[in-house]
Amino acid sequence: MHIILSLFVFYLNLRKNTYKNLPTFLPSILYVMFFNSVYYYFFKYFLLWEFKSSSIKVKPLRALYIFFVMPHVILLYLSGVPSRTKHYLVYLFKWVVLSSIIEALFKLTRTITFSHGWTLIWSFCIYLKMYLFSYLFLKKPVGTMKVTIASLICFLYVFNPPISKGFFEGPLLKLLMRFTPNKWRKGCVLKIGE
């Protein structure tokens, strides 16, 4: 299902010739990619949803969605946004409903699982936020970032992922520590594995 969805969004972008809009929409695409990555960072020990596949390992599957599927979906979405506000609200609602239906199908086929109280209602809210904010980011990036950070804080409060030893460890920090001489690490406040 994941590969089919990937190929389908790629095909739709080719068919609708959206790649010409990439320079215009790149900031919003990077914004969505960044906050998808932030989810995996803050909820790495307390995942609310996780993609499943019998043929693709978990990390490459996450990367597929962060770096390929969602950027293509956002490019497709933003390329079709109508100019009139009244039409935009209908367009936004259609995208949120369609994305939620696709996720429901993924849930039925067990290609996505939910944990810790996550439901399709929460997914509906996330899609609404993602599409709306990706559009607003083009108009008012600073304001959108403020609202996004407030939203992230609310999600952290509602779902309360455990912050424990090793929470701040991540691939970049581990890589940095691997290539940093021990004598330089002695004064570091954050030490990996201790």
Secondary structure, 3 states (H helix, E strand, C coil): CHHHHHHHHHHHHHHCCHHHHHHHHHHHHHHHHHHHHHHHHHCCCCCCEEECCCCCCHHHHHHHHHHHHHHHHHHHHHHCCCCCHHHHHHHHHHHHHHHHHHHHHHHHCCCEEECCCCCHHHHHHHHHHHHHHHHHHHHCHHHHHHHHHHHHHHHHHHHCCCCCCCCCCCHHHHHHHHCCCHHHHCCCCCCCCC
